[in-house]
């Protein structure tokens, strides 16, 4: 009897041990199942494709691929890199496939350990001029059902890629926020014929701890989950022989001005770019709802947009305001910036020549400085226009800064006058001084309606640069037609959260 009990006990222990071991093996296998696949580019979209995916466990990873119409049924494979970072339980796997043929569809799948994903298709960019279709939008945040509906609709249009202007999620270091977003993108941004849609992402304030003026480590989830060109903060992509995309960082981990990004932008715009030039970034230079005078928007207008005009940018994509926006064709900022630069450089020079260390140049001792800064330029003798007032403000501000700081430079003077009421009020009068309604100007679209909580908008009557705006979820379909030298822009509006409306749209001619 005792022996029978011992045998039964030993048998029970053995069964439990086997079940436990099987459970460990099964869980270990489940941990490395590839999920949340995202396609990007790090270099030439004609001959490369980059992709990442996630697992809960670490294991050897590979990417398999072959041309869809290849007679050879064997897949090629490349080794993927594997990495993780502080704040996540996941392992990220990814690599860049090189040596692909242009304008070709490939069948692909990824594998981690002995677990592989379903097969899918990706497509390379054309090497010859042909029509291109891409989508533009941003600010998906964590209104999950809203953004999922927008992703469903976007995939139906079968675009070549999506330009996404940032604010993917709400909490930059929330793993659950990010994993749900990657889950939605991987599940929904795939066409009926199984083609995955690549994303060209820009960073927004909700990708960065603190929102603005952060470092790479403050946007760990963004930078670790997308494989991007160059330094990954701001970059250029040539999609085929006709279209150049410039992706910029609006003060989130790179300064709009006062840092290396502005020098990179100048250099890149001076290069031999494709015929069509499109920029995207998160914070709008031309807001539809938020403050027109916020520091980043002001810097974009003063430092980026004059360069856009100089180099004939065709379209600029903005976000952040959670609305739908199309501007008029805006010009004149190149000439404005030239005049402002001249005012600052000459004003500083004159102030340095006139500076007397025995004098007191503080605002409370210089009524001209106080009046000009406050916008009351009519009180200053000899000043007859706002532009003349800004010129005088530069001079008096330079005197004060020399006394306060010693040596001064352009950025110091600019930063100080940009805080003034006079400088901010000037923008309401901008069309009176410069050729603002210019048929050769730039159209700006946005303002981030990919599912984030909608906000109110200011009507075109209140903001002179707006052509059309509304508190609606939206994205934009952009069709580039090289033969006609035309770009057709079609807004898609999700009205009342139950019906899609495709607006008539408009064309931009090169």
Order of alpha helices (4+ residues) and beta strands (2+ residues): alpha-beta-beta-beta-beta-beta-beta-beta-beta-beta-beta-alpha-beta-alpha-beta-alpha-beta-beta-alpha-beta-alpha-alpha-beta-beta-alpha-alpha-alpha-alpha-alpha-alpha-beta-beta-beta-beta-beta-beta
